[in-house]
Amino acid sequence: MDPRFIQEEGISIFTGNELLVKGAIENGIGLLTGYPGSPVAEVFDAAERIRDLLVEKGVMVQIANNEALSAARLNGAQMEAIRAVTVMKSVGAHVASDALALGNMAGTGPGGAAVAVFGDDTWSEGTQVPADSRFIARHLYMPVLEPSTFQEIKDWMGAALDLSEQTRLYVAYLVTSNQVDGGGTVQVHPNNFPEVSALSPVTIDSRKIPVDDRVIIPPSTVIKEDEVVHDRFPAMIQGARSLGLNRILHPGEEKRSLGFVTSSLSYCYLEHALDLLGLRGRFPILKYGLTYPLDVEILAEFTKQVSQLVVVEEKRPFLEEQVKTGILDIAQADGVLTPVWGKRFPGDVVGFPDTRGMNPSIVLECLARLLRVVAVPDVDMARVDREVRLIQDTANYELHATARTPSFCPGCPHRDSASVLNRVVDDFMDPEYMQETHGRDEVDLVFHGDIGCYSLLKD
């Protein structure tokens, strides 16, 4: 038994993947399922290390055969008052999308909750497709929760479960590879285990299932859509307000020339870069925890404090698009249109990257370009230039690091099938074997796998 997972108070050190498990058991989950894929495969390793505790408390942990089946299990858990979590990599959300869409429209059961943890690989270091799970979550009408710090990764698992129960919406809980592969110190709390569990099973009476509510077919589909958009989404925004998930940091009494809107790990990168430039605390920051649906009310409050907004986020402009839409709505109400920058800066200057991920150095270089085209008083531009030169100088250091190539995750069933395919290729390219079995020389073979990981067999 790993003693960190039963620690009830004080400080302890966890990886991001471990924090997902610790946050789940602190908040009464009855089911943890999913499919292990980079960067969130180690969630199940962490669960295995506390297997005895989970069995003792009746918490069901089961790896599904694929992400779609894990989502189906998530849906099934909502037939009772069960808090359930599924964990999958970014492209796994594509596999699970049909089941998640239907489950989310039907909604969680009374007393139940459903959270889908999506692990995004912003730098595509272990993922074939450069996915951005925020967009598929929005397509599925699933609210998106994006923790920033390690403390939030753990604690907001409880927020996601609470909001799911309150609004009957499935919550997409987005974490990135740098978050879950990294680690840090957090304040821990006592674990809370479920009443409905493997130790106290219940019997479901099918005659009492409200099938019109639970089964999504026309004409109830449009009714459910109206309910999600006009009832459950406003409830989600209100719930996020009550939990303080969206916050204005570093506010000032006077209106500032510039303010930032950000979320997730981008917030940490931004604070780090501003600190290196000697600008920490100089600019108000609107830090969104719930990035979809967007709370425009706090955005309107923020616009009163700044003359221009700059959106800082990794990958495509998910947050930026919503902020710009919100700004237009605000402008129609009060007649003031606040400029919004992000992927482009004034004068068509290149802004924050819309591909790959970010880090403090990338954010710092972007901020340097921004500060050269936006008038901000009392900025030490000589210091800014020194920090940029330091980044450029160190980028020229000659490094001899071994290339880290992708591989199948430990325990992946596709590892076995891939070995069989490799053996088939070897046999077909062996003239002696082919003459003996087929009466001909070698045969060139091309095969297609059902998942992207089979691309690892290209050599």
N, C-alpha and C positions, 0 to 999 in steps of 0.2 A: 504494500500500500504506500503510495506517495503521500507523505504527511502534509504536503502543501495544500492538498485538496480538501483536507478536513480541518485546516486551520480556520478558526472562527473570528479572529481579530488580529490587528497588527498589519505589518508589511511583509510581503513575500514577493519572490521573483518568478515570473512565468513567461513563456513564449506567448505570442498572440494566439496560436492554435490552442494552447492550453487554457488561455483566458476564455475562449468560447465555451469550453467544457465547464470551467469553474463558474462562469456567469450563468450557465444553464442550470447547474445543480443548486446554485444559490437561489434560483427562482422557480423551483418546483416543477421541472420538466418530468413528464412520464415517458416520453419517447424521444430518442435521438437516433435518427436514421440518416441515410444519404449514400453517396458513392465517393470513394476516396480518389481525389485527383488533385494535382498541384494547383494552387498552393495550400489547400486545406486538407490534404490527406492525413496529416499528423493529428487532426482532431480525433481520429479513431485510435491512433496509437496512445494518445493521452487517456482516452476512455478505457482502453485495455489495461492501462497501469492502475486504474482504480476499479477494476472489474468486481472485486469482492464487495466493495462499498455499494456499487450500483445493484448488484444482485441482492445484497442484504436489504436494500431499500425498495426493491421492486421496480427500478428504472429499467426500461427496455432499451437496449442499444443493439441495433442491427444494421449491418451494411447491406444495402439492397443490391440486386443484380445490375441495376442501372439507375440513373437519376429519375427517369419517368416512374419507375416502380417505387422509389422512395417518396415521390410526390403523391402517388396513389396511397401510400401508407399514411402520409400526412393527412390526406383527405379522410381516410378511414378513422383516424384518431378523433376527428371532429364529431363523430357520432356519440361521443361521451365527453365529459368535462376533463379533457386531457390537454396539457400543454405539450406541444410537439414541435420538434425542430428537425429540419433536414439540411444537410450540408453538401455542397457540390462546387465544382470549379465553374468558371464563367461559361464555357461552352456546354456544360451540363445543364445550365438553365435553358438552353435551346431544346435539349432532349426532354426536359421536364415541363416545357411550357404549356402543353395542352392540359395536363392534369392540374397544373398550378392555376391556369386561367379558369377552369371550371370550379375548382375548389374555392378560389377567391370570390367568384361570383356567388356561389352558394353561401359562402361565409362560414366562419367558425361556429362550432356548436356552443350552446349555453355553458359557460364556465370553461370553455376550451380556448386554445390559442394556437396559432400556426405561424412559424417563422422559417423562412428559407434563407440560409446563409449562402451568399454567392462569393466565391473567392476569385477576384480579378487579378490577372497577371499583367500589370500595366506595361512592363518592358518586354513582354512575350519571351521570357527566358525559359519557360517550361510549358508553354501553351502554343499550339499551332495557329490558332485564330486570334487576332488582336481584338478580342471582344470587349465591349463596354456594357456590363450587365444593367446599368441604370436604364438604358434605352429599352431593353426587353422587359424589364420590370414595369416601366411606364406603359408599354404596349399591353401588358397583362392587367393593367389597373392595380398594380401592387405598389403601395407606398414604399419609398426608399429611405432607409435609415443608414447614415454614414458616420460611424464613430471616428474620432481623430486620435486620441491618446490611448495608451494601454489601459488606463483606468476606465475609459469609456467603453473600450471593447468588451470588458467584463460587465460593467454595470448596465450598459445599455441593452444587453441581452434581456435583462429584466424589464426595461422600458419597452422593448419590442414586443415581448410577450404580453405585458399589461395593455399596451395599445391595441394589440390584436384582439385580445379578449373584449376590450371596451367597444371597439368599432366593428368587430366581426370581419375585419380585413386581414388577409395574409400579409405579412410584412417581409419585404426583401431587405436583408441585413448585409450590406456591402462592406467587404474587407479586401485589402490588396495584399500582394505577396510581401511587400516590405513590412506591412503591419504584422501579418501572421508568422512570417519567418523570423521577425525580430522579437524582442522581448524587453521587459522592464519591471520595475517595482510597482506594486499596486497595494491598495488598502483592501483587505479581504473582509468578508462577512460570513455569518453562519449559513450553512446549507439548509435548504428547505425542500423536503421531499414530498411527492404527491400522495393524495389520499387514494385516488384510483390508480392502481398499479398492478404489476404482475402478481403481487402478493394478495391483492384484494380485487379479484376480477368481478366484473358485472355482466349481467345477461341483457342483451339488447332485444327488445320486443319489436319486431319489424312492423307490427300493426300500429305502433305509436310514432313511427317515423313520419314527419311532415314532408311527404314526398314532393309536394308542390314547392316547398321552400328549398329542399335539398337537391332536387334533380333539375338541371338547367336544360330545358328545351323550350322552343317557342310555344306559346306567346310569352312565357314568363321571362325570357331572355331580356327583352327590352325593359321590363319592369325592374329586373335586377340591375341593369345598367343605370337606370334612373336612380335607384337606391344607392348604388355605389358612389356615383358622381355627386348627387345632391344631398345625401344624408351622411354616408359613411366618411367621405373625404373631409367635409367640414368638421365632423367629429374627430377625425385624425389630427387635423390642424389644431383644434382646440386642445386635444390631449397633449400634443407636443408642446403647446404653450404652457400648460399646467405643469409639465415636467421640466420646463426650461431647456429644451433641447436646442432651440434657436436663441442665440444670445448676441447682444451688441457688446463688444469688448473695447476698452480704451475710449469710452465716450468723453466728450469734452463739452464745456459750457458754450464755447464759440464754434461757429461753423468752420469746418476744415476744408481745405482745397481738394483733398483726396481721401477716399475711403475704400476699403477692400471688402469684397464678398467672397467667401470661401467655404470649404467643408473638408471632411475626411483628412487624409494625411497632408493634403496641400496646405491646410491651415498650419500644421507644424513646420513645414518647409518655409512658409511665409514668415512666421515669427522668427525662425532661425536666421533667415536672410536679412530681415530688418534689424535684428540684433547685431549681425556682423557689420552692417552699415551704420550702426549707431543711431538707428531710428526706431528702436523698440518702444512701443507705446505712443509714438507720434501720430499715428493714423487710427481712426476708428475702424474696427473690423466687425462685420456681420458674419458670424459663424453659424452656418446652417447645419443642424443635425438631421432634420427631416428635409431632404432635398426634393422630394416629390410626395404629395402635392405641395407646392410652394406657398408659404405663409406670406402673403403680400402685405399684410398689416404691419409686420415688423419691418418689412422693406420700406414702407412709406414712412415709418418712424425714423429709419436710418437716413433716408434722403434729406431729412430736415437738418442733419448734422454735417452733410458733405456736399460739395459742389459737383464732384464727378465720382463715378463708381468704377472700380476695376475688379473683374471677376477672375479669381485664381483657382483653376481646377486642372486635373490631369485628363488627358484624352480629349474627346470631342466636347463641344460646348453645350453640355446638358444643362448645367446650372445657368450658364450665360443666356441661353435662349429663354428660359423661364423668367429670369431677372428682367430681360429686355421687354418681354410681354407685360410683366408686372409694372414696369416703369411707364409704359404706354397707358395702362389703365389708370395709374396714379396721375399722369399728366392730363388725361381727359377729365379728371375730377378737380384738380387744382390749377391746371394751366401751366405747370412748370415741368419741362422735360429735362430730366437729369441725364447727362451723357454717360454711356456705359461702354467700357472698354474691356478687352479680354484677350481674345485670339489676335486681335489687331489693336494697335495703339493709334493715337492721333497722327495725322499725316501719312496714314497707311504704313506705319512702321510695324514690323513683325512683333507680335505680342507673345503670349505664352503658347508653347507648342500644342498642336492638336493631334499629334501622334506620339507614341511611346509614353514613358512616364516622366516624372520630374524628380529633382533632388534640390537641396538648398543652393547648390552652385548654379543650377539652371535658373532657379527662381531669382537669384541675385543678379545674374546677367540680364534677365528680362526687366527687373526693376531698374537697373542702370539705364537701359534704353528708354524706359518710361519716364524716368526723372529728367532725361534730356529733352523730352518733348512736352512735358507738362510742367507748368510753373508751380514750384513748391518752395516756399520761403525757408531760409535757414537750413538748407541741406548742404553738408560738406561734400561737394562733388569731387574734391581731391581725394577724400577717403573712398568714395565710390569707385573712382578710377583705379586706386591702389588695389582694392579688393578684386576688381575685374582682371587686372594684370596678374595678380597672384593666381587666379583660376587658370588663366591662359598659360602662365609659365609652368604650373604644375601639370597641366594637360600634356606638355611636351616631354615629361619624364619618360624614360625608356623603361617599360615594365615587361617582365617575363612571367606572365601568369598563364597557367595551363587553361586551355579552353574548356569550359564546362558544357558538355553536350547533354541533351535530354536523354532520359531513359524511362523505361516503364516503372511505375510506382511499385514499391515492395508489396508483394501479395496480389498484384493485379492479375486476374485470370487471362488477360490478353497476352501476358508474357508466355504462357504455355502454348497458346494457339499460334503465337508468332514463331516459336521454336519449331512447331510442326511445319509452318509455311516455309521457313528457312530450309528445313530438311527436304521438302518437296522440290524447292528450287535446286538444291544440290543434286538431287537425284536426276532431275530433268536435264541438267547441264553435264551429267556424267555419261559419255558415249558408251562405256561398257555396260552400265546399268540399262540404258535405253535400248541398246541392241539386244540385251538379254530379255527384257520385258516387253518391248514394243517393236523390235526388229528395225530400228532406225537410229540415227545418230542423235546428238543432243537437240533439245527443243527449247527455244527461247520462251520464257514464261512471264506473263504480266498478270498480276492479281490485284484486286481492290479489296480494302478492308472496310469494315462498317464504322470504324471510328478513326479519328485523325491520328491516333497514336501509332497505327500501322505504318505511317509514313517513316517511322524510325527504321524500317527495314529497307530503306532505299539503297543502302550499301550492301 
